[in-house]
Amino acid sequence: MATEDDDRPRKKISHEIGQDLSLLSVEELTERVGLLKTEIARLEEAAAKKRASRDAANSVFKS
C-alpha cells in the first residue's frame, strides 16, 4: 500500500561536522559513515593528483 510519502523524492543526505547525532537512527548513522568514507576517498584521490602535479612541476623547475 503506497502512501503519499513514497512518491516524494528522498531528501539528499548531508552531514554537518559537530551535528547532534542523538536524533539519528543506527541506519542513518551507518549511511552517513558510508557517505563520509566515500567523501574521504574522493578527497584523498584529489590530494594525490594535486601532489603529483605539484611534484611534476617542481621537477621541471629544478632541472
Biopython code that builds the backbone (N, CA, C, O; Angstrom):
import numpy as np
from Bio.PDB.StructureBuilder import StructureBuilder

atoms = [
    (1, "MET", "N", (0.832, -1.173, 0.000)),
    (1, "MET", "CA", (0.000, 0.000, 0.000)),
    (1, "MET", "C", (0.883, 1.246, 0.000)),
    (1, "MET", "O", (1.563, 1.522, 0.989)),
    (2, "ALA", "N", (0.879, 1.973, -1.061)),
    (2, "ALA", "CA", (1.724, 3.158, -1.198)),
    (2, "ALA", "C", (1.062, 4.355, -0.527)),
    (2, "ALA", "O", (-0.159, 4.505, -0.547)),
    (3, "THR", "N", (1.883, 5.185, 0.057)),
    (3, "THR", "CA", (1.379, 6.415, 0.657)),
    (3, "THR", "C", (1.939, 7.598, -0.111)),
    (3, "THR", "O", (2.790, 7.441, -0.987)),
    (4, "GLU", "N", (1.458, 8.771, 0.225)),
    (4, "GLU", "CA", (1.947, 9.985, -0.437)),
    (4, "GLU", "C", (3.447, 10.141, -0.270)),
    (4, "GLU", "O", (4.127, 10.569, -1.202)),
    (5, "ASP", "N", (3.975, 9.804, 0.897)),
    (5, "ASP", "CA", (5.399, 9.965, 1.179)),
    (5, "ASP", "C", (6.263, 9.109, 0.256)),
    (5, "ASP", "O", (7.397, 9.484, -0.040)),
    (6, "ASP", "N", (5.752, 7.976, -0.202)),
    (6, "ASP", "CA", (6.528, 7.094, -1.068)),
    (6, "ASP", "C", (6.830, 7.736, -2.420)),
    (6, "ASP", "O", (7.825, 7.391, -3.057)),
    (7, "ASP", "N", (5.990, 8.659, -2.859)),
    (7, "ASP", "CA", (6.162, 9.298, -4.160)),
    (7, "ASP", "C", (7.094, 10.507, -4.112)),
    (7, "ASP", "O", (7.557, 10.987, -5.147)),
    (8, "ARG", "N", (7.357, 10.982, -2.932)),
    (8, "ARG", "CA", (8.207, 12.169, -2.798)),
    (8, "ARG", "C", (9.669, 11.781, -2.956)),
    (8, "ARG", "O", (10.092, 10.717, -2.504)),
    (9, "PRO", "N", (10.436, 12.653, -3.601)),
    (9, "PRO", "CA", (11.872, 12.361, -3.706)),
    (9, "PRO", "C", (12.516, 12.401, -2.330)),
    (9, "PRO", "O", (12.153, 13.219, -1.484)),
    (10, "ARG", "N", (13.477, 11.507, -2.116)),
    (10, "ARG", "CA", (14.155, 11.472, -0.828)),
    (10, "ARG", "C", (15.072, 12.679, -0.687)),
    (10, "ARG", "O", (15.735, 13.094, -1.637)),
    (11, "LYS", "N", (15.092, 13.225, 0.509)),
    (11, "LYS", "CA", (15.972, 14.357, 0.797)),
    (11, "LYS", "C", (17.417, 13.869, 0.735)),
    (11, "LYS", "O", (17.750, 12.811, 1.269)),
    (12, "LYS", "N", (18.265, 14.648, 0.080)),
    (12, "LYS", "CA", (19.669, 14.291, -0.025)),
    (12, "LYS", "C", (20.286, 14.296, 1.369)),
    (12, "LYS", "O", (20.102, 15.234, 2.145)),
    (13, "ILE", "N", (21.011, 13.243, 1.665)),
    (13, "ILE", "CA", (21.659, 13.142, 2.960)),
    (13, "ILE", "C", (22.842, 14.096, 2.997)),
    (13, "ILE", "O", (23.645, 14.141, 2.065)),
    (14, "SER", "N", (22.939, 14.836, 4.049)),
    (14, "SER", "CA", (24.099, 15.686, 4.246)),
    (14, "SER", "C", (24.515, 15.568, 5.701)),
    (14, "SER", "O", (23.717, 15.219, 6.571)),
    (15, "HIS", "N", (25.747, 15.858, 5.934)),
    (15, "HIS", "CA", (26.239, 15.777, 7.302)),
    (15, "HIS", "C", (27.003, 17.041, 7.621)),
    (15, "HIS", "O", (27.813, 17.514, 6.824)),
    (16, "GLU", "N", (26.742, 17.572, 8.774)),
    (16, "GLU", "CA", (27.428, 18.766, 9.239)),
    (16, "GLU", "C", (28.361, 18.361, 10.380)),
    (16, "GLU", "O", (27.933, 17.707, 11.331)),
    (17, "ILE", "N", (29.616, 18.743, 10.287)),
    (17, "ILE", "CA", (30.576, 18.416, 11.330)),
    (17, "ILE", "C", (30.092, 19.007, 12.655)),
    (17, "ILE", "O", (29.732, 20.182, 12.729)),
    (18, "GLY", "N", (30.090, 18.182, 13.688)),
    (18, "GLY", "CA", (29.654, 18.622, 15.009)),
    (18, "GLY", "C", (28.154, 18.538, 15.233)),
    (18, "GLY", "O", (27.655, 18.919, 16.292)),
    (19, "GLN", "N", (27.441, 18.043, 14.243)),
    (19, "GLN", "CA", (25.981, 17.941, 14.302)),
    (19, "GLN", "C", (25.551, 17.009, 15.436)),
    (19, "GLN", "O", (26.240, 16.032, 15.727)),
    (20, "ASP", "N", (24.419, 17.303, 16.076)),
    (20, "ASP", "CA", (23.859, 16.448, 17.116)),
    (20, "ASP", "C", (23.437, 15.121, 16.490)),
    (20, "ASP", "O", (22.602, 15.100, 15.586)),
    (21, "LEU", "N", (23.999, 14.032, 16.957)),
    (21, "LEU", "CA", (23.722, 12.716, 16.382)),
    (21, "LEU", "C", (22.654, 11.951, 17.155)),
    (21, "LEU", "O", (22.253, 10.864, 16.738)),
    (22, "SER", "N", (22.196, 12.494, 18.257)),
    (22, "SER", "CA", (21.276, 11.765, 19.120)),
    (22, "SER", "C", (19.925, 11.474, 18.469)),
    (22, "SER", "O", (19.239, 10.534, 18.872)),
    (23, "LEU", "N", (19.540, 12.254, 17.484)),
    (23, "LEU", "CA", (18.234, 12.045, 16.850)),
    (23, "LEU", "C", (18.286, 11.101, 15.654)),
    (23, "LEU", "O", (17.249, 10.794, 15.067)),
    (24, "LEU", "N", (19.488, 10.634, 15.283)),
    (24, "LEU", "CA", (19.636, 9.752, 14.122)),
    (24, "LEU", "C", (19.536, 8.293, 14.545)),
    (24, "LEU", "O", (19.981, 7.911, 15.627)),
    (25, "SER", "N", (18.948, 7.490, 13.674)),
    (25, "SER", "CA", (18.850, 6.055, 13.932)),
    (25, "SER", "C", (20.175, 5.385, 13.593)),
    (25, "SER", "O", (21.050, 5.998, 12.983)),
    (26, "VAL", "N", (20.316, 4.134, 13.987)),
    (26, "VAL", "CA", (21.517, 3.370, 13.668)),
    (26, "VAL", "C", (21.688, 3.287, 12.154)),
    (26, "VAL", "O", (22.804, 3.400, 11.649)),
    (27, "GLU", "N", (20.589, 3.091, 11.429)),
    (27, "GLU", "CA", (20.655, 3.005, 9.970)),
    (27, "GLU", "C", (21.131, 4.322, 9.363)),
    (27, "GLU", "O", (21.940, 4.331, 8.435)),
    (28, "GLU", "N", (20.626, 5.421, 9.889)),
    (28, "GLU", "CA", (21.044, 6.735, 9.391)),
    (28, "GLU", "C", (22.517, 6.992, 9.692)),
    (28, "GLU", "O", (23.238, 7.536, 8.855)),
    (29, "LEU", "N", (22.958, 6.607, 10.869)),
    (29, "LEU", "CA", (24.363, 6.771, 11.220)),
    (29, "LEU", "C", (25.253, 5.930, 10.309)),
    (29, "LEU", "O", (26.294, 6.395, 9.845)),
    (30, "THR", "N", (24.840, 4.699, 10.058)),
    (30, "THR", "CA", (25.605, 3.807, 9.184)),
    (30, "THR", "C", (25.668, 4.374, 7.773)),
    (30, "THR", "O", (26.713, 4.313, 7.124)),
    (31, "GLU", "N", (24.568, 4.917, 7.301)),
    (31, "GLU", "CA", (24.520, 5.519, 5.973)),
    (31, "GLU", "C", (25.461, 6.722, 5.888)),
    (31, "GLU", "O", (26.145, 6.910, 4.883)),
    (32, "ARG", "N", (25.490, 7.516, 6.926)),
    (32, "ARG", "CA", (26.375, 8.693, 6.941)),
    (32, "ARG", "C", (27.839, 8.283, 7.007)),
    (32, "ARG", "O", (28.687, 8.916, 6.379)),
    (33, "VAL", "N", (28.144, 7.230, 7.761)),
    (33, "VAL", "CA", (29.523, 6.738, 7.813)),
    (33, "VAL", "C", (29.972, 6.340, 6.411)),
    (33, "VAL", "O", (31.079, 6.680, 5.993)),
    (34, "GLY", "N", (29.119, 5.622, 5.684)),
    (34, "GLY", "CA", (29.446, 5.241, 4.308)),
    (34, "GLY", "C", (29.633, 6.455, 3.420)),
    (34, "GLY", "O", (30.564, 6.506, 2.615)),
    (35, "LEU", "N", (28.767, 7.415, 3.561)),
    (35, "LEU", "CA", (28.854, 8.653, 2.783)),
    (35, "LEU", "C", (30.173, 9.374, 3.066)),
    (35, "LEU", "O", (30.851, 9.826, 2.144)),
    (36, "LEU", "N", (30.523, 9.475, 4.329)),
    (36, "LEU", "CA", (31.752, 10.170, 4.701)),
    (36, "LEU", "C", (32.997, 9.405, 4.269)),
    (36, "LEU", "O", (33.990, 10.020, 3.879)),
    (37, "LYS", "N", (32.965, 8.071, 4.331)),
    (37, "LYS", "CA", (34.101, 7.266, 3.856)),
    (37, "LYS", "C", (34.312, 7.473, 2.358)),
    (37, "LYS", "O", (35.446, 7.571, 1.891)),
    (38, "THR", "N", (33.222, 7.538, 1.617)),
    (38, "THR", "CA", (33.310, 7.790, 0.177)),
    (38, "THR", "C", (33.894, 9.176, -0.079)),
    (38, "THR", "O", (34.719, 9.351, -0.976)),
    (39, "GLU", "N", (33.468, 10.150, 0.701)),
    (39, "GLU", "CA", (33.976, 11.511, 0.542)),
    (39, "GLU", "C", (35.458, 11.594, 0.912)),
    (39, "GLU", "O", (36.220, 12.298, 0.250)),
    (40, "ILE", "N", (35.870, 10.888, 1.955)),
    (40, "ILE", "CA", (37.284, 10.863, 2.338)),
    (40, "ILE", "C", (38.122, 10.284, 1.209)),
    (40, "ILE", "O", (39.180, 10.824, 0.885)),
    (41, "ALA", "N", (37.666, 9.194, 0.608)),
    (41, "ALA", "CA", (38.396, 8.581, -0.512)),
    (41, "ALA", "C", (38.500, 9.567, -1.670)),
    (41, "ALA", "O", (39.550, 9.659, -2.306)),
    (42, "ARG", "N", (37.449, 10.291, -1.949)),
    (42, "ARG", "CA", (37.451, 11.281, -3.032)),
    (42, "ARG", "C", (38.438, 12.400, -2.735)),
    (42, "ARG", "O", (39.172, 12.834, -3.623)),
    (43, "LEU", "N", (38.460, 12.865, -1.499)),
    (43, "LEU", "CA", (39.382, 13.924, -1.102)),
    (43, "LEU", "C", (40.836, 13.457, -1.175)),
    (43, "LEU", "O", (41.710, 14.194, -1.630)),
    (44, "GLU", "N", (41.084, 12.226, -0.722)),
    (44, "GLU", "CA", (42.443, 11.682, -0.780)),
    (44, "GLU", "C", (42.919, 11.533, -2.218)),
    (44, "GLU", "O", (44.084, 11.796, -2.517)),
    (45, "GLU", "N", (42.027, 11.113, -3.109)),
    (45, "GLU", "CA", (42.374, 10.981, -4.520)),
    (45, "GLU", "C", (42.694, 12.346, -5.134)),
    (45, "GLU", "O", (43.657, 12.479, -5.889)),
    (46, "ALA", "N", (41.890, 13.353, -4.812)),
    (46, "ALA", "CA", (42.141, 14.696, -5.329)),
    (46, "ALA", "C", (43.463, 15.237, -4.808)),
    (46, "ALA", "O", (44.211, 15.867, -5.555)),
    (47, "ALA", "N", (43.758, 14.998, -3.534)),
    (47, "ALA", "CA", (45.020, 15.459, -2.956)),
    (47, "ALA", "C", (46.203, 14.763, -3.616)),
    (47, "ALA", "O", (47.223, 15.398, -3.884)),
    (48, "ALA", "N", (46.078, 13.466, -3.881)),
    (48, "ALA", "CA", (47.158, 12.721, -4.531)),
    (48, "ALA", "C", (47.414, 13.258, -5.940)),
    (48, "ALA", "O", (48.566, 13.391, -6.353)),
    (49, "LYS", "N", (46.356, 13.563, -6.669)),
    (49, "LYS", "CA", (46.511, 14.121, -8.022)),
    (49, "LYS", "C", (47.196, 15.480, -7.975)),
    (49, "LYS", "O", (48.081, 15.761, -8.783)),
    (50, "LYS", "N", (46.791, 16.316, -7.035)),
    (50, "LYS", "CA", (47.402, 17.645, -6.921)),
    (50, "LYS", "C", (48.867, 17.528, -6.498)),
    (50, "LYS", "O", (49.723, 18.267, -6.984)),
    (51, "ARG", "N", (49.145, 16.599, -5.595)),
    (51, "ARG", "CA", (50.513, 16.383, -5.146)),
    (51, "ARG", "C", (51.389, 15.931, -6.311)),
    (51, "ARG", "O", (52.509, 16.414, -6.470)),
    (52, "ALA", "N", (50.883, 15.005, -7.125)),
    (52, "ALA", "CA", (51.630, 14.512, -8.283)),
    (52, "ALA", "C", (51.869, 15.641, -9.277)),
    (52, "ALA", "O", (52.959, 15.747, -9.840)),
    (53, "SER", "N", (50.878, 16.474, -9.496)),
    (53, "SER", "CA", (51.014, 17.604, -10.409)),
    (53, "SER", "C", (52.055, 18.597, -9.888)),
    (53, "SER", "O", (52.893, 19.088, -10.644)),
    (54, "ARG", "N", (51.989, 18.879, -8.606)),
    (54, "ARG", "CA", (52.957, 19.791, -7.990)),
    (54, "ARG", "C", (54.368, 19.224, -8.061)),
    (54, "ARG", "O", (55.315, 19.948, -8.367)),
    (55, "ASP", "N", (54.511, 17.929, -7.779)),
    (55, "ASP", "CA", (55.837, 17.301, -7.839)),
    (55, "ASP", "C", (56.398, 17.303, -9.247)),
    (55, "ASP", "O", (57.599, 17.494, -9.440)),
    (56, "ALA", "N", (55.527, 17.089, -10.245)),
    (56, "ALA", "CA", (55.977, 17.127, -11.646)),
    (56, "ALA", "C", (56.434, 18.528, -11.995)),
    (56, "ALA", "O", (57.461, 18.692, -12.654)),
    (57, "ALA", "N", (55.699, 19.541, -11.571)),
    (57, "ALA", "CA", (56.076, 20.919, -11.853)),
    (57, "ALA", "C", (57.386, 21.274, -11.154)),
    (57, "ALA", "O", (58.246, 21.932, -11.740)),
    (58, "ASN", "N", (57.536, 20.846, -9.916)),
    (58, "ASN", "CA", (58.773, 21.108, -9.179)),
    (58, "ASN", "C", (59.977, 20.474, -9.860)),
    (58, "ASN", "O", (61.051, 21.072, -9.920)),
    (59, "SER", "N", (59.793, 19.258, -10.373)),
    (59, "SER", "CA", (60.924, 18.589, -11.024)),
    (59, "SER", "C", (61.332, 19.295, -12.305)),
    (59, "SER", "O", (62.511, 19.288, -12.657)),
    (60, "VAL", "N", (60.385, 19.906, -13.013)),
    (60, "VAL", "CA", (60.704, 20.638, -14.238)),
    (60, "VAL", "C", (61.498, 21.891, -13.898)),
    (60, "VAL", "O", (62.468, 22.213, -14.584)),
    (61, "PHE", "N", (61.100, 22.599, -12.849)),
    (61, "PHE", "CA", (61.749, 23.850, -12.499)),
    (61, "PHE", "C", (63.082, 23.644, -11.784)),
    (61, "PHE", "O", (63.916, 24.550, -11.760)),
    (62, "LYS", "N", (63.290, 22.476, -11.206)),
    (62, "LYS", "CA", (64.558, 22.185, -10.532)),
    (62, "LYS", "C", (65.632, 21.708, -11.505)),
    (62, "LYS", "O", (66.815, 21.681, -11.167)),
    (63, "SER", "N", (65.217, 21.334, -12.704)),
    (63, "SER", "CA", (66.172, 20.796, -13.684)),
    (63, "SER", "C", (67.061, 21.857, -14.254)),
    (63, "SER", "O", (67.915, 21.563, -15.091)),
]
sb = StructureBuilder()
sb.init_structure("model")
sb.init_model(0)
sb.init_chain("A")
sb.init_seg("    ")
for serial, (resi, resn, name, xyz) in enumerate(atoms, 1):
    if name == "N":
        sb.init_residue(resn, " ", resi, " ")
    sb.init_atom(name, np.array(xyz, "f"), 0.0, 1.0, " ", f" {name:<3s}", serial, name[0])
structure = sb.get_structure()
